Amino acid sequence: MAEEEMKLFRSWSSPFGMRVVHALKIKGLQYETILEDLSNKSASLLNYNPIHKKIPVFVHNGNPICESLVILEYIDETWTQSPLLPQDPYAKSTARFWAKFGDDKVMPSIWSVFTSQGDAREEAIVQAKTNLEFLEEEIKGKKFFGGEAIGYVDLAFGWMANLIGILEEIIDLKLVDAEKFPFLSAWMSNFYDDPAIKEFWPNRDRMVEKFKAMRELHLNKVA
Ligand SMILES: N[C@@H](CCC(=O)N[C@@H](CS)C(=O)NCC(=O)O)C(=O)O
């Protein structure tokens, strides 16, 4: 087989980029990383993702693939070892459903807790906890969303394992407490500490600094 050329455009902190890093590690693939400065995007990134102008972009033999969940599916279909998605169509559609729920509902609701104050924050907490309860039900009795091994849904929710604790620390509020969400809490630790996952987490202090600044910016904008 001809030599494969793989490049991953990402940023040091992006949870979306991290999904792809983790998938490539699980598949055992070698690739080149291009770390973007998102305040000064490279011409290559803009050329490969002219519509959204976002990372991550995965480039395989010159073909760009955009959107982290789409990239995970591409990787899984191209390299079939250590499958991320189940084969069964119903199980596969369920996995896609949860990943989409994560991006459409869970992530925005947690972000809203992080970036609001007063009554708005109280409302956001109720919404976020409702979403977390659905996840708690889904992960109940399983080590990973994918079963015994990390799969597509685990990678889609991977940001939680890293970011929730950081956001909680910044706003001094426990969202995923082990008593109310025992299975989700256990999943967060299992995922965070998994050997295929652990080595790539961005520096925690730098993340705290970055997210503190993002919160300030957001609060000043709406004030
Ligand atoms: N839905 C996209 C979201 C990617 C995304 O939001 N990337 C952010 C970094 S975390 C980005 O590139 N932002 C640059 C910008 O918006 O200008 C995905 O799943 O890949």
The ligand as an SDF file (V2000), in Angstrom:
LIG
                    3D

 20 19  0  0  0  0  0  0  0  0999 V2000
  -18.6140   21.3110   15.5130 N   0  0  0  0  0  0  0  0  0  0  0  0
  -17.1910   21.4980   15.3900 C   0  0  0  0  0  0  0  0  0  0  0  0
  -16.7430   22.4850   16.4460 C   0  0  0  0  0  0  0  0  0  0  0  0
  -15.2640   22.8360   16.3140 C   0  0  0  0  0  0  0  0  0  0  0  0
  -14.9210   24.1090   17.0720 C   0  0  0  0  0  0  0  0  0  0  0  0
  -15.7850   24.7920   17.6600 O   0  0  0  0  0  0  0  0  0  0  0  0
  -13.6360   24.4780   17.0390 N   0  0  0  0  0  0  0  0  0  0  0  0
  -13.2020   25.6970   17.6630 C   0  0  0  0  0  0  0  0  0  0  0  0
  -12.0980   25.4370   18.6780 C   0  0  0  0  0  0  0  0  0  0  0  0
  -12.6920   24.5870   20.0900 S   0  0  0  0  0  0  0  0  0  0  0  0
  -12.6020   26.6260   16.5960 C   0  0  0  0  0  0  0  0  0  0  0  0
  -11.9290   26.2040   15.6960 O   0  0  0  0  0  0  0  0  0  0  0  0
  -12.8630   27.9220   16.7370 N   0  0  0  0  0  0  0  0  0  0  0  0
  -12.3120   28.9070   15.8640 C   0  0  0  0  0  0  0  0  0  0  0  0
  -13.3070   29.9510   15.4910 C   0  0  0  0  0  0  0  0  0  0  0  0
  -14.5020   29.7860   15.7920 O   0  0  0  0  0  0  0  0  0  0  0  0
  -12.8990   30.9550   14.8970 O   0  0  0  0  0  0  0  0  0  0  0  0
  -16.4950   20.1540   15.5170 C   0  0  0  0  0  0  0  0  0  0  0  0
  -17.0650   19.2400   16.1300 O   0  0  0  0  0  0  0  0  0  0  0  0
  -15.4110   19.9840   14.9490 O   0  0  0  0  0  0  0  0  0  0  0  0
  1  2  1  0
  2  3  1  0
  2 18  1  0
  3  4  1  0
  4  5  1  0
  5  6  2  0
  5  7  1  0
  7  8  1  0
  8  9  1  0
  8 11  1  0
  9 10  1  0
 11 12  2  0
 11 13  1  0
 13 14  1  0
 14 15  1  0
 15 16  2  0
 15 17  1  0
 18 19  2  0
 18 20  1  0
M  END
$$$$
